[in-house]
Amino acid sequence: MALRIVRNDITKEFVDAIVNAAKESLLGGGGVDGAIHRAAGPELLEECRTLGGCKTGSAKITKAYRLHARYVIHTVGPVWQGGNRGERELLESCYRTSLELAKEYKCESIAFPLISSGIYGYPKGEALQAAVSAISEFLLENEMDVRIVVFDRNAVQIGEKLFAEVQEFIDDNYVAEHGDTVDRRQERMSLFYNMESSSAFEAEELNACYEGFEAETPDADNAGYGALPKEACNAATGKNVQLAQLSLDEMLDDIDESFSEMLLRKIDEAGIKDSTCYKRANIDRKLFSKIRSDRNYKPKKQTAIAFAIALELNLTETEELLRKAGYALSHANKFDIIIEYFIRKKNYNIFEINEVLFSFDQQMLG
């Protein structure tokens, strides 16, 4: 299935398994460990007493008791000692062994805290990278709904350099969503009044429209443009409706390929399996099946972009795929600018993109 970063109290998650960042004794503690034990009730501690502890990097499973889950998977993360004492390998092992245990117990969904990032001192940005690396590797071969649960956006800290680069790119390109400059208004007015460039007005219709016309004195209301005689305008409008109808009928007879058709074609051209594509896109298999079976399926914008990332499309190709779904990239939208940043950098790591989107409080892909 997919990997998501979720803001929530992990004890409130409705999943098959909740992962507890435990101590080696498995007898409870502070932070997430204490919160899970309190929510599960005293029965959890009683069962943990029978397990004989757990080694760092390993995992053991118990019932979940009063939690909204079937199981609690207890794993022991490493204490940060500078990063040169095998901490990364041990931390990734926590995620791998927990996921394998969940798979063994036929879990379809699992919620992780950001292991070792609390009192164990593991830098949050590096802890998240280790989590994403281990989980994404597992999801390439397995189906499971995996969540990393954090309390707030600040709990996930991407690298300062990357954050600064993305922020600078946003600052350089962002246009206020409701901004409307004089130049933009004049551009719209020019497009509206420049009938000679409009497909709805052919030369003969313009001549008919202007026949017997005498320009009136410009005033404030018509912004310097003359008014057309009512009779000429009505005649031209009637003809133009006919022209537009004929043009629309012709266009409807020649409908272009849909989003679904283009997506499947791009997958074939890339020479990859469907499963490889939707897993790279962080998309659920069931959703992909809907897209494949329905020519007219209209995905969410985040879903369409996720497939563009999975296929490593350039900016032009991405915009083409988005148009098939009825969307576009805009510099009036921070989400769009962040996506453009990564595509221009040819960085198609969807999990890293989601980390940045999360840090900027934007909806994530997949």
Secondary structure as a PSIPRED ss2 file (coil, helix, strand):
# PSIPRED VFORMAT (PSIPRED V4.0)

   1 M C   1.000  0.000  0.000
   2 A C   1.000  0.000  0.000
   3 L E   0.000  0.000  1.000
   4 R E   0.000  0.000  1.000
   5 I E   0.000  0.000  1.000
   6 V E   0.000  0.000  1.000
   7 R E   0.000  0.000  1.000
   8 N C   1.000  0.000  0.000
   9 D C   1.000  0.000  0.000
  10 I H   0.000  1.000  0.000
  11 T H   0.000  1.000  0.000
  12 K H   0.000  1.000  0.000
  13 E C   1.000  0.000  0.000
  14 F C   1.000  0.000  0.000
  15 V C   1.000  0.000  0.000
  16 D C   1.000  0.000  0.000
  17 A E   0.000  0.000  1.000
  18 I E   0.000  0.000  1.000
  19 V E   0.000  0.000  1.000
  20 N E   0.000  0.000  1.000
  21 A E   0.000  0.000  1.000
  22 A C   1.000  0.000  0.000
  23 K C   1.000  0.000  0.000
  24 E C   1.000  0.000  0.000
  25 S C   1.000  0.000  0.000
  26 L C   1.000  0.000  0.000
  27 L C   1.000  0.000  0.000
  28 G C   1.000  0.000  0.000
  29 G C   1.000  0.000  0.000
  30 G C   1.000  0.000  0.000
  31 G H   0.000  1.000  0.000
  32 V H   0.000  1.000  0.000
  33 D H   0.000  1.000  0.000
  34 G H   0.000  1.000  0.000
  35 A H   0.000  1.000  0.000
  36 I H   0.000  1.000  0.000
  37 H H   0.000  1.000  0.000
  38 R H   0.000  1.000  0.000
  39 A H   0.000  1.000  0.000
  40 A H   0.000  1.000  0.000
  41 G C   1.000  0.000  0.000
  42 P H   0.000  1.000  0.000
  43 E H   0.000  1.000  0.000
  44 L H   0.000  1.000  0.000
  45 L H   0.000  1.000  0.000
  46 E H   0.000  1.000  0.000
  47 E H   0.000  1.000  0.000
  48 C H   0.000  1.000  0.000
  49 R C   1.000  0.000  0.000
  50 T C   1.000  0.000  0.000
  51 L C   1.000  0.000  0.000
  52 G C   1.000  0.000  0.000
  53 G C   1.000  0.000  0.000
  54 C C   1.000  0.000  0.000
  55 K C   1.000  0.000  0.000
  56 T E   0.000  0.000  1.000
  57 G C   1.000  0.000  0.000
  58 S C   1.000  0.000  0.000
  59 A E   0.000  0.000  1.000
  60 K E   0.000  0.000  1.000
  61 I E   0.000  0.000  1.000
  62 T E   0.000  0.000  1.000
  63 K E   0.000  0.000  1.000
  64 A C   1.000  0.000  0.000
  65 Y C   1.000  0.000  0.000
  66 R C   1.000  0.000  0.000
  67 L C   1.000  0.000  0.000
  68 H C   1.000  0.000  0.000
  69 A C   1.000  0.000  0.000
  70 R C   1.000  0.000  0.000
  71 Y E   0.000  0.000  1.000
  72 V E   0.000  0.000  1.000
  73 I E   0.000  0.000  1.000
  74 H E   0.000  0.000  1.000
  75 T E   0.000  0.000  1.000
  76 V E   0.000  0.000  1.000
  77 G C   1.000  0.000  0.000
  78 P C   1.000  0.000  0.000
  79 V C   1.000  0.000  0.000
  80 W C   1.000  0.000  0.000
  81 Q C   1.000  0.000  0.000
  82 G C   1.000  0.000  0.000
  83 G C   1.000  0.000  0.000
  84 N C   1.000  0.000  0.000
  85 R C   1.000  0.000  0.000
  86 G C   1.000  0.000  0.000
  87 E H   0.000  1.000  0.000
  88 R H   0.000  1.000  0.000
  89 E H   0.000  1.000  0.000
  90 L H   0.000  1.000  0.000
  91 L H   0.000  1.000  0.000
  92 E H   0.000  1.000  0.000
  93 S H   0.000  1.000  0.000
  94 C H   0.000  1.000  0.000
  95 Y H   0.000  1.000  0.000
  96 R H   0.000  1.000  0.000
  97 T H   0.000  1.000  0.000
  98 S H   0.000  1.000  0.000
  99 L H   0.000  1.000  0.000
 100 E H   0.000  1.000  0.000
 101 L H   0.000  1.000  0.000
 102 A H   0.000  1.000  0.000
 103 K H   0.000  1.000  0.000
 104 E H   0.000  1.000  0.000
 105 Y C   1.000  0.000  0.000
 106 K C   1.000  0.000  0.000
 107 C C   1.000  0.000  0.000
 108 E C   1.000  0.000  0.000
 109 S E   0.000  0.000  1.000
 110 I E   0.000  0.000  1.000
 111 A E   0.000  0.000  1.000
 112 F E   0.000  0.000  1.000
 113 P C   1.000  0.000  0.000
 114 L C   1.000  0.000  0.000
 115 I C   1.000  0.000  0.000
 116 S C   1.000  0.000  0.000
 117 S C   1.000  0.000  0.000
 118 G C   1.000  0.000  0.000
 119 I C   1.000  0.000  0.000
 120 Y C   1.000  0.000  0.000
 121 G C   1.000  0.000  0.000
 122 Y C   1.000  0.000  0.000
 123 P C   1.000  0.000  0.000
 124 K H   0.000  1.000  0.000
 125 G H   0.000  1.000  0.000
 126 E H   0.000  1.000  0.000
 127 A H   0.000  1.000  0.000
 128 L H   0.000  1.000  0.000
 129 Q H   0.000  1.000  0.000
 130 A H   0.000  1.000  0.000
 131 A H   0.000  1.000  0.000
 132 V H   0.000  1.000  0.000
 133 S H   0.000  1.000  0.000
 134 A H   0.000  1.000  0.000
 135 I H   0.000  1.000  0.000
 136 S H   0.000  1.000  0.000
 137 E H   0.000  1.000  0.000
 138 F H   0.000  1.000  0.000
 139 L H   0.000  1.000  0.000
 140 L C   1.000  0.000  0.000
 141 E C   1.000  0.000  0.000
 142 N C   1.000  0.000  0.000
 143 E C   1.000  0.000  0.000
 144 M C   1.000  0.000  0.000
 145 D E   0.000  0.000  1.000
 146 V E   0.000  0.000  1.000
 147 R E   0.000  0.000  1.000
 148 I E   0.000  0.000  1.000
 149 V E   0.000  0.000  1.000
 150 V E   0.000  0.000  1.000
 151 F C   1.000  0.000  0.000
 152 D C   1.000  0.000  0.000
 153 R H   0.000  1.000  0.000
 154 N H   0.000  1.000  0.000
 155 A H   0.000  1.000  0.000
 156 V C   1.000  0.000  0.000
 157 Q C   1.000  0.000  0.000
 158 I C   1.000  0.000  0.000
 159 G C   1.000  0.000  0.000
 160 E H   0.000  1.000  0.000
 161 K H   0.000  1.000  0.000
 162 L H   0.000  1.000  0.000
 163 F H   0.000  1.000  0.000
 164 A H   0.000  1.000  0.000
 165 E H   0.000  1.000  0.000
 166 V H   0.000  1.000  0.000
 167 Q H   0.000  1.000  0.000
 168 E H   0.000  1.000  0.000
 169 F H   0.000  1.000  0.000
 170 I H   0.000  1.000  0.000
 171 D H   0.000  1.000  0.000
 172 D H   0.000  1.000  0.000
 173 N H   0.000  1.000  0.000
 174 Y C   1.000  0.000  0.000
 175 V C   1.000  0.000  0.000
 176 A C   1.000  0.000  0.000
 177 E C   1.000  0.000  0.000
 178 H C   1.000  0.000  0.000
 179 G C   1.000  0.000  0.000
 180 D C   1.000  0.000  0.000
 181 T C   1.000  0.000  0.000
 182 V H   0.000  1.000  0.000
 183 D H   0.000  1.000  0.000
 184 R H   0.000  1.000  0.000
 185 R H   0.000  1.000  0.000
 186 Q H   0.000  1.000  0.000
 187 E H   0.000  1.000  0.000
 188 R H   0.000  1.000  0.000
 189 M H   0.000  1.000  0.000
 190 S H   0.000  1.000  0.000
 191 L H   0.000  1.000  0.000
 192 F H   0.000  1.000  0.000
 193 Y H   0.000  1.000  0.000
 194 N C   1.000  0.000  0.000
 195 M H   0.000  1.000  0.000
 196 E H   0.000  1.000  0.000
 197 S H   0.000  1.000  0.000
 198 S C   1.000  0.000  0.000
 199 S C   1.000  0.000  0.000
 200 A C   1.000  0.000  0.000
 201 F C   1.000  0.000  0.000
 202 E C   1.000  0.000  0.000
 203 A H   0.000  1.000  0.000
 204 E H   0.000  1.000  0.000
 205 E H   0.000  1.000  0.000
 206 L H   0.000  1.000  0.000
 207 N H   0.000  1.000  0.000
 208 A H   0.000  1.000  0.000
 209 C H   0.000  1.000  0.000
 210 Y H   0.000  1.000  0.000
 211 E C   1.000  0.000  0.000
 212 G C   1.000  0.000  0.000
 213 F C   1.000  0.000  0.000
 214 E C   1.000  0.000  0.000
 215 A C   1.000  0.000  0.000
 216 E C   1.000  0.000  0.000
 217 T C   1.000  0.000  0.000
 218 P C   1.000  0.000  0.000
 219 D C   1.000  0.000  0.000
 220 A C   1.000  0.000  0.000
 221 D C   1.000  0.000  0.000
 222 N C   1.000  0.000  0.000
 223 A C   1.000  0.000  0.000
 224 G C   1.000  0.000  0.000
 225 Y C   1.000  0.000  0.000
 226 G C   1.000  0.000  0.000
 227 A C   1.000  0.000  0.000
 228 L C   1.000  0.000  0.000
 229 P C   1.000  0.000  0.000
 230 K H   0.000  1.000  0.000
 231 E H   0.000  1.000  0.000
 232 A H   0.000  1.000  0.000
 233 C H   0.000  1.000  0.000
 234 N H   0.000  1.000  0.000
 235 A H   0.000  1.000  0.000
 236 A H   0.000  1.000  0.000
 237 T H   0.000  1.000  0.000
 238 G H   0.000  1.000  0.000
 239 K H   0.000  1.000  0.000
 240 N H   0.000  1.000  0.000
 241 V H   0.000  1.000  0.000
 242 Q H   0.000  1.000  0.000
 243 L H   0.000  1.000  0.000
 244 A H   0.000  1.000  0.000
 245 Q H   0.000  1.000  0.000
 246 L H   0.000  1.000  0.000
 247 S H   0.000  1.000  0.000
 248 L H   0.000  1.000  0.000
 249 D H   0.000  1.000  0.000
 250 E H   0.000  1.000  0.000
 251 M H   0.000  1.000  0.000
 252 L H   0.000  1.000  0.000
 253 D C   1.000  0.000  0.000
 254 D C   1.000  0.000  0.000
 255 I C   1.000  0.000  0.000
 256 D C   1.000  0.000  0.000
 257 E C   1.000  0.000  0.000
 258 S C   1.000  0.000  0.000
 259 F H   0.000  1.000  0.000
 260 S H   0.000  1.000  0.000
 261 E H   0.000  1.000  0.000
 262 M H   0.000  1.000  0.000
 263 L H   0.000  1.000  0.000
 264 L H   0.000  1.000  0.000
 265 R H   0.000  1.000  0.000
 266 K H   0.000  1.000  0.000
 267 I H   0.000  1.000  0.000
 268 D H   0.000  1.000  0.000
 269 E H   0.000  1.000  0.000
 270 A H   0.000  1.000  0.000
 271 G C   1.000  0.000  0.000
 272 I C   1.000  0.000  0.000
 273 K C   1.000  0.000  0.000
 274 D H   0.000  1.000  0.000
 275 S H   0.000  1.000  0.000
 276 T H   0.000  1.000  0.000
 277 C H   0.000  1.000  0.000
 278 Y H   0.000  1.000  0.000
 279 K H   0.000  1.000  0.000
 280 R H   0.000  1.000  0.000
 281 A C   1.000  0.000  0.000
 282 N C   1.000  0.000  0.000
 283 I C   1.000  0.000  0.000
 284 D C   1.000  0.000  0.000
 285 R H   0.000  1.000  0.000
 286 K H   0.000  1.000  0.000
 287 L H   0.000  1.000  0.000
 288 F H   0.000  1.000  0.000
 289 S H   0.000  1.000  0.000
 290 K H   0.000  1.000  0.000
 291 I H   0.000  1.000  0.000
 292 R H   0.000  1.000  0.000
 293 S H   0.000  1.000  0.000
 294 D C   1.000  0.000  0.000
 295 R C   1.000  0.000  0.000
 296 N C   1.000  0.000  0.000
 297 Y C   1.000  0.000  0.000
 298 K C   1.000  0.000  0.000
 299 P C   1.000  0.000  0.000
 300 K C   1.000  0.000  0.000
 301 K H   0.000  1.000  0.000
 302 Q H   0.000  1.000  0.000
 303 T H   0.000  1.000  0.000
 304 A H   0.000  1.000  0.000
 305 I H   0.000  1.000  0.000
 306 A H   0.000  1.000  0.000
 307 F H   0.000  1.000  0.000
 308 A H   0.000  1.000  0.000
 309 I H   0.000  1.000  0.000
 310 A H   0.000  1.000  0.000
 311 L C   1.000  0.000  0.000
 312 E C   1.000  0.000  0.000
 313 L C   1.000  0.000  0.000
 314 N C   1.000  0.000  0.000
 315 L H   0.000  1.000  0.000
 316 T H   0.000  1.000  0.000
 317 E H   0.000  1.000  0.000
 318 T H   0.000  1.000  0.000
 319 E H   0.000  1.000  0.000
 320 E H   0.000  1.000  0.000
 321 L H   0.000  1.000  0.000
 322 L H   0.000  1.000  0.000
 323 R H   0.000  1.000  0.000
 324 K H   0.000  1.000  0.000
 325 A C   1.000  0.000  0.000
 326 G C   1.000  0.000  0.000
 327 Y C   1.000  0.000  0.000
 328 A C   1.000  0.000  0.000
 329 L C   1.000  0.000  0.000
 330 S C   1.000  0.000  0.000
 331 H C   1.000  0.000  0.000
 332 A C   1.000  0.000  0.000
 333 N C   1.000  0.000  0.000
 334 K H   0.000  1.000  0.000
 335 F H   0.000  1.000  0.000
 336 D H   0.000  1.000  0.000
 337 I H   0.000  1.000  0.000
 338 I H   0.000  1.000  0.000
 339 I H   0.000  1.000  0.000
 340 E H   0.000  1.000  0.000
 341 Y H   0.000  1.000  0.000
 342 F H   0.000  1.000  0.000
 343 I H   0.000  1.000  0.000
 344 R H   0.000  1.000  0.000
 345 K C   1.000  0.000  0.000
 346 K C   1.000  0.000  0.000
 347 N C   1.000  0.000  0.000
 348 Y C   1.000  0.000  0.000
 349 N C   1.000  0.000  0.000
 350 I H   0.000  1.000  0.000
 351 F H   0.000  1.000  0.000
 352 E H   0.000  1.000  0.000
 353 I H   0.000  1.000  0.000
 354 N H   0.000  1.000  0.000
 355 E H   0.000  1.000  0.000
 356 V H   0.000  1.000  0.000
 357 L H   0.000  1.000  0.000
 358 F H   0.000  1.000  0.000
 359 S H   0.000  1.000  0.000
 360 F C   1.000  0.000  0.000
 361 D C   1.000  0.000  0.000
 362 Q C   1.000  0.000  0.000
 363 Q C   1.000  0.000  0.000
 364 M C   1.000  0.000  0.000
 365 L C   1.000  0.000  0.000
 366 G C   1.000  0.000  0.000
